[in-house]
Each structure stands twice: as structure tokens, then as C-alpha cells.
Amino acid sequence: MNERNISKKTFASAILILVVLILLSGLLTWIIPTGSYERAIVDGEQVIVPGSFKFTDQERLPVYKWAAAPVSVLWTSDGVLIIAIIIFLLVIGGAIHVLNEARILSTIITSVVKRFKDKKYVLMGLIVFIFMCLGAFIGIFEEIVPLVPLMIALAIELKWDVLTGLGMSLVACGFGFSAAVTNPFTIGIAQEISGVPMFSGAGYRLLIFFITYIVLMAFLMLYTKRIKPEAQSTVDSGVRAEGAPIDNRKGVIWFAVVTCFMVCLVLLSPVVPAISAYNLPIIALLFIISGVGGGLLSGLSLREVGQKFFKGALFMSPGIVLILLASGVKHIIATGGIMDSILYYASGWIASSTKINAVLGIYFLVLVLNFFIGSGSAKAFIVMPIIAPLLDMIGISRQLGILAFQFGDGFSNIMYPTNAVLLISLGLASVSYPKWFKWIFKIQLVMVILSIGLLWLGLKLNY
């Protein structure tokens, strides 16, 4: 099988969509009045001061700044994170190519397939559950990117396809992140800002988690049962399926040990701030160790490992352009001075609405903001200081408002083309965004309807 990389079709379609979004964002800065809230530092974090909004006479963003946004964003406070994501992408691409050439991944996948060849859906259910738990209980999302190619290759060997592999990993983790039970980056921070006991109300959220799990499993099982055998042969898993070299057993053991160590660090990250702050560089370093060590122990020379690592990183380089364009969309809205204005108008509408309309208003507000601000914790610091007092005025529990925030933040992460994790994953899978949108839209629509229903039920139950 051929090495998987970001295909021209995937790249071109993503570029076109992101350029259109940059133009639309720029036009919004000319239409919506500029304004800003005052900020205050609370417990070391910048929080909006409720009631401090003022319209400003900021000059409209000129067109040349729209075009420059994907580059100028590197000189903002987000620049360090963007550069870290880019380096992370290149490292993962290089390491996976070395592991692929050493046939370490194919060895592991072949053994798993042999063990579960008669229990494919049991394996699917277990994988989806694990990935959902990673998102729901410890707030992992970006960190699962290295596992996406592995899940794609596994899906291919099980006679499914690339989309199924993405569904078992990327979608499962994203849905778990939104149907969260103790996610410290959304539930934890939002509850802390709102003055609600940390991780309280977990019972209802646990019910939501299992409902979401059932819906996702039903979606994937119905989809895989419709896959035609002739369609499977046209899909490339990106991992070699031929027999692995006889001398790669040490490489497989090395990869397994380093991966287990990496998983332990990721699981500790929510409770150890020192690890959490450096998740991406730590995982990148461990993948370098895993790839280089695995390649050398499998019989490749140091020169061969270096060449293959560089080739794998080069395959991923088009993703840099996509990440910069996606970051540019948010940068235009922020520098155009309309982000706070959008929040101000929305909060005014919420304050004058009925209870159910207010809850749904919070949900859709966060759903819109998530297009521009991917970080759940960042949105919590922006939205919750304003929303929490409004909920008290309307007579809605802050717990329900946090649930609405949670729904708006997570599910759409694996649909919006401005999300870097989605772009990287689609690049690794060589799936164009239009094809992805057509596939994911159905279950996204189901989750929107389900979210509305669960919020309505929560209101009736005085959650």
C-alpha cells in the first residue's frame, strides 16, 4: 500500500473553504459595530467583567489585513501554540512514516485483527468507548491525533473504510469531550468560574454520556453494514499490510512500551499542571523516541531512519498552510473588534428571553463562538462570567447553563473547518472536507436535536 499523506484534492478543497471563511470574517468586521468588555485577572486567568461593555470607534479592518491574517497571527498570543501544533504535526508525520516503513504498525494491527476477526463490533464498541472516555473524563482531544492513522489502518483491515477509522477515534473522542462527565477543561473551568461545586451534577451528565455512546455506535454500525466489498479495495489505510520483517519484534516491543508510557503521562496531565502545560511537546518527543528507536531496532540504519522521518514530515507540510488559514479566521474576528460585540448582543437577547429560549440561546451562542475559538477553556473564560449572572436573573440553574455551554463547545469540534485537530486528522486520512462534511452532517444534526431535547429535559427536571 502507498504511504498516506495530505492529498491534492483534500488540500485544494480545504484551502478554498478556508479562504472563503476568511473573506466572510473580514466582511463581518465591516458590518458589526466594534466594542469591548473590560478584563480582570482572577486566579491568574483573564476574565471578562460583566456589565463593562462599551462600543468603540475602532477603524474597520482593511482588506490587506484579511489577507495577512494567516501570517500575522503568529505574532499574537496564539502564535506559540500555533507553532507548537505545526511542529507536532511534522513530528507525528515523520515518526509514523518510520514506524510504517519498519512495518511495526502493520504487525500490531494484524495481530489485533486476527484476535477479533469474528468479533469486529465488540472491538469497535470497546475502541469507541475508550476514546469517548478519554474526552469525557480527562478532556483529551488534540492528543489522540497520533492514534488516528492506527485506527484508520485497523478499520481497513477489518474490511471497513477510512471514515469508520475516523469515526472510532476522532469522532468518538470529540463526542466524549462534549458529552463530558468530569472534563477539567470545560466542565471543571466553567463550574469554577460560575461558583458551582467542581464536577457536581455528574449523574445527569453520565446518562448523557451513555446516550451519546449508543447514538454514535448505532451510526457507525449502520454505516459499516452498508459498505460494499468492492469499495474497500479502493481505500488505502496508509499502513503497510504485507508481512512484517522477521527482525522487527524488538521494534514492536519498543513502540508498545513507549506508547504505554505516553498514555500514562496523558492520563496524569489533568491532575499534574506541569505535564498538562507541555502535553504537545511531550507527546511529540515521545513519538520521536518511539519512531527512531522502533526503526533502529527493526533493522533500519540511522541514515535510513533520518531519511524516512524527513519524508514523512514533508508529506504533512501542506497541513501547515491549512492550520495558518484556520487560525487567520479567528484572528480577523478578534483584531476586527467584533468578538465582544457578538457576545454583548447575544447576552442581551438571552436576558430578555423565556427560560427554554435562554438555555438554547446559550447553546447556540457557544456553538457559533466555537467556530472562531476552538479552546473550550478559553470560551469558558469569555462566556461564563457574563452568562452566569444572567441565569440567576432568569431563574435558571447555573448547572444547566454549564451543560448548554458544554454541548455548544464539543460536538461541533469535529465538523468546523477552523478546528486544527480536524484538519490534521483529515489530512492524515486523505479525506476531503466536503466528503467529510457530507458524512458527519447526519449525526451532527442528530446531536443538535438530541442536545436540545436533553436541555429541555434538564430544565423540566430542575437540573
Secondary structure, DSSP 4 states (H G I P E B T S, - for coil): -PPP---HHHHHHHHHHHHHHHHHHHHHHHHSPPEE--EEEETTEEEE-TT--EE--PPPPPHHHHHHHHHHGGGSTTHHHHHHHHHHHHHHHHHHHHHHHTTHHHHHHHHHHHHHTT-HHHHHHHHHHHHHHHHHHH--SGGGGGGHHHHHHHHHHTT--HHHHHIIIIIHHHHHHHS-SS-IIIIIHHHHHHTPPTTTTHHHHHHHHHHHHHHHHHHHHHHHHT--HHHHTT---SS--SPPPTT-HHHHHHHHHHHHHHHHHHHHTTT-HHHHTTHHHHHHHHHHHHHHHHHHHTT--HHHHHHHHHHHHHHHTHHHHHHHHHHHHHHHHHHTT-HHHHHHHHHHHHHTS-HHHHHHHHHHHHHHHHHH---HHHHHHHHHHHHHHHHHHHT--HHHHHHHHHHHHHGGGGT-TT-HHHHHHHHHHT--HHHHHHHHHHHHHHHHHHHHHHHHHHHHTT-
